[in-house]
Amino acid sequence: MNLANCSICDDLGVLAPNTTHNPSAGAIPCECRMAKRKEWLVRNANIPSRYQDAVLGNYETGWRGCSESQTMAKVFAQKFVDEYLTLSSGQSVLFHGGIGTGKTHLGVGILRGLIEKYGVPCYFFDQTESFEMLKLSYGSDDPRDTKKIIGPSLEAEVLLLDDLGLMKLSDWGMTTVSHILTTRYNRRLTTILTTNYPLTKPEGSTDYTLGERITERLVSRLKQMCTLVEVKGRDFREIIQRSIQHG
Ligand SMILES: [Zn+2]
């Protein structure tokens, strides 16, 4: 009876090299090793439990009321994953549009797609969680704590920075966000961003624009590094709520 999980390599993780044609051929990694690596990458991507199952495949666009921009945004996200290896380094994306249009789902879907397809190390930067941890570590005076919290966001090959503009300019958290973006820009690393704030002020609106939240300087930096993808549509959480109320 074979007790190994992998029947191909008996859990060795590698297969014997084929030395018939090339005597110096090295051992070949078994496909189970790649599968384990992908599982590990998903576990370490810091994806919030709420979005644990979000992949591009289950970003629904067929429903009544789904906007054309949501359909186009999904097509864009899939293309970004498919063509990732041929993109110039540091190619980034900013999904912008109203609340509840599924921008975070698309961002997480890109991370999951890149892990699944190529084994790319990805990381979800959770601002609220990170700043809570930073605040707690403030008393410790140990720079290693800050490095541990911010480090993965500076180093991950692909970062999802969700809900840009959440922090007010006056917040020291905003300085951290700005530091992360500038570092990644200089290192030519890909960043996927989402924001609920508009890039330009709609006529007659008193709502903040993204520039008013994070400075125009940072917005023009984003415009240099990102493809801007608008995700318009009705807030589907509101639609669900309404359909419940009206039976
Ligand atoms: Zn195996």
Residues whose N, C-alpha, C, O or C-beta is under 5 A from the ligand:
A	BS01	ZN	C6 I8 C9 D11 G13 C30 E31 C32
